[in-house]
Amino acid sequence: MAFTLLIVRPLLVQAKAWLVEDGALTEAGLVVGLALMALGAWFTDLIGLHAVFGAFVMGAAMSRAISSRASNRSRSLCCFRFSSPTRA
């Protein structure tokens, strides 16, 4: 966890301009975020902890500005897709 908060978080803050565009997560930002969560899950599984803890720590290390705007947009798109009536 210390490595994530001391090394990964500052790198993500510096890369924010590349990962976020107009307040929304770019495709590259989504790939980086998912890859980091998978890496954290793999590492915690490797050391004998449950994999969800590693993904949680990586998610906690992401800047709130990056994760909250992106998740709000994703949530609204997801809700729209599932709440829209479908044609038979």
Secondary structure as GFF3:
##gff-version 3
##sequence-region A 1 88
A	DSSP	alpha_helix	2	3	.	.	.	ID=ss1
A	DSSP	pi_helix	4	8	.	.	.	ID=ss2
A	DSSP	alpha_helix	9	14	.	.	.	ID=ss3
A	DSSP	alpha_helix	16	19	.	.	.	ID=ss4
A	DSSP	beta_strand	20	21	.	.	.	ID=ss5
A	DSSP	beta_strand	24	25	.	.	.	ID=ss6
A	DSSP	alpha_helix	27	46	.	.	.	ID=ss7
A	DSSP	alpha_helix	51	61	.	.	.	ID=ss8
A	DSSP	alpha_helix	64	83	.	.	.	ID=ss9
###
